[in-house]
Amino acid sequence: MKQTAIVKEVVGDSAILLVKRQTMCDGCHKESGCGGCSQVIEVTVKNTLSAKVGDSVTIETPGATVIGVAALVFLLPLLLAFAAYGISTLLTDNTLYRTLAALITPALAYAVIAFTVRKSKKTLTVEMVDIHS
């Protein structure tokens, strides 16, 4: 996945980039009607292109990494919710318990994912691939 970013600051051999969140707004015609299009995040990357403050650069994250993260964050909790509902169906006839199992399980999955990501030293690989004059 490629995106355009602006170099905010250069620190040693790294650059702090400002990246406009595009994925939230792809296909949206309101142009910041919800406020989501105006969100900008900071990303620190290795300054392999010797970019300077104010330069516009193209950054890239491997597509497989993005798909893997999306699957972890969106699909895993959904699949666990269905599994929890199915297992609770075998254990009880009470619809309330089945529903609670299906609702609580994704919440627990998100908590485990968040905890694991925070404890992990691994980050998404983001690289500078082009600089625009």
C-alpha positions as CSV (number, residue, x, y, z in Angstrom):
1,M,0.0,0.0,0.0
2,K,1.5,3.3,-1.1
3,Q,0.7,6.7,0.4
4,T,2.0,10.3,0.2
5,A,3.5,11.9,3.3
6,I,5.2,15.2,4.2
7,V,8.4,15.3,6.1
8,K,7.8,17.1,9.4
9,E,11.1,16.6,11.0
10,V,14.5,14.8,10.4
11,V,16.1,13.2,13.5
12,G,19.4,11.5,12.8
13,D,18.8,8.9,10.1
14,S,15.0,8.9,10.6
15,A,12.3,11.1,9.4
16,I,9.0,11.9,11.1
17,L,6.3,12.1,8.5
18,L,2.8,13.4,8.5
19,V,0.4,11.0,6.7
20,K,-3.2,11.8,5.9
21,R,-5.4,8.8,6.7
22,Q,-6.7,7.8,3.3
23,T,-8.1,4.3,3.9
24,M,-11.0,5.6,6.0
25,C,-12.1,7.9,3.3
26,D,-11.6,5.9,0.1
27,G,-14.8,6.2,-1.9
28,C,-16.3,8.9,0.3
29,H,-17.7,11.9,-1.6
30,K,-18.4,14.1,1.5
31,E,-14.8,15.4,1.6
32,S,-14.3,15.6,5.4
33,G,-18.0,15.8,6.2
34,C,-17.5,13.4,9.1
35,G,-14.1,14.8,10.2
36,G,-12.3,11.6,9.4
37,C,-10.7,12.9,6.2
38,S,-8.8,15.5,8.1
39,Q,-7.1,13.1,10.4
40,V,-3.3,13.1,10.1
41,I,-1.0,10.6,11.8
42,E,2.8,10.8,12.5
43,V,5.0,8.0,11.3
44,T,8.7,7.6,11.9
45,V,10.7,5.9,9.1
46,K,14.3,5.4,8.2
47,N,15.3,8.4,6.0
48,T,16.7,6.3,3.2
49,L,16.2,9.0,0.6
50,S,17.8,11.9,2.5
51,A,14.5,13.8,2.6
52,K,14.4,17.2,4.1
53,V,11.7,19.0,6.1
54,G,8.8,19.9,3.9
55,D,9.6,17.3,1.2
56,S,6.7,15.2,-0.1
57,V,7.6,11.5,-0.1
58,T,5.9,8.2,-1.1
59,I,5.9,5.6,1.6
60,E,5.0,1.9,1.2
61,T,3.8,-0.8,3.5
62,P,3.9,-4.4,2.1
63,G,0.3,-5.4,1.0
64,A,0.6,-8.8,2.8
65,T,1.3,-7.0,6.1
66,V,-1.7,-4.7,5.7
67,I,-4.0,-7.7,4.9
68,G,-2.6,-9.7,7.8
69,V,-3.3,-6.8,10.2
70,A,-6.8,-6.3,8.8
71,A,-7.6,-10.0,9.2
72,L,-6.3,-10.0,12.8
73,V,-8.3,-6.9,13.8
74,F,-11.5,-7.5,11.9
75,L,-12.0,-11.2,11.0
76,L,-10.6,-12.9,14.0
77,P,-13.0,-11.3,16.5
78,L,-15.9,-11.9,14.1
79,L,-15.0,-15.6,13.8
80,L,-14.6,-15.9,17.5
81,A,-18.0,-14.4,18.1
82,F,-19.6,-17.0,15.8
83,A,-17.6,-19.8,17.5
84,A,-18.6,-18.5,21.0
85,Y,-22.3,-18.5,19.9
86,G,-22.0,-22.0,18.5
87,I,-20.3,-23.4,21.5
88,S,-22.8,-21.7,23.9
89,T,-25.6,-23.2,21.8
90,L,-24.3,-26.7,22.7
91,L,-24.0,-25.7,26.4
92,T,-27.2,-23.9,27.1
93,D,-30.7,-23.2,25.7
94,N,-30.7,-19.7,27.1
95,T,-30.7,-17.1,24.3
96,L,-29.4,-14.4,26.7
97,Y,-26.2,-16.4,27.5
98,R,-25.7,-17.2,23.8
99,T,-25.9,-13.5,22.9
100,L,-23.7,-12.5,25.8
101,A,-21.1,-15.0,24.7
102,A,-21.2,-13.7,21.1
103,L,-20.8,-10.1,22.3
104,I,-18.2,-10.6,25.0
105,T,-15.9,-12.8,23.0
106,P,-15.0,-10.1,20.4
107,A,-14.4,-7.6,23.2
108,L,-12.0,-10.0,24.9
109,A,-10.3,-10.7,21.5
110,Y,-9.8,-6.9,21.0
111,A,-8.3,-6.6,24.5
112,V,-5.9,-9.5,23.9
113,I,-4.9,-8.1,20.5
114,A,-4.3,-4.6,21.9
115,F,-2.3,-6.0,24.8
116,T,-0.2,-8.2,22.5
117,V,0.5,-5.4,20.1
118,R,1.6,-3.1,22.9
119,K,3.9,-5.7,24.4
120,S,5.3,-6.7,21.0
121,K,8.3,-4.8,19.7
122,K,7.3,-5.5,16.2
123,T,5.9,-2.7,14.1
124,L,4.5,-2.3,10.6
125,T,7.3,-2.0,8.1
126,V,7.0,1.4,6.4
127,E,9.6,2.5,3.9
128,M,10.3,5.6,1.9
129,V,10.3,4.7,-1.8
130,D,10.2,8.0,-3.7
131,I,10.7,11.7,-3.1
132,H,8.9,14.4,-4.9
133,S,10.5,17.8,-5.6
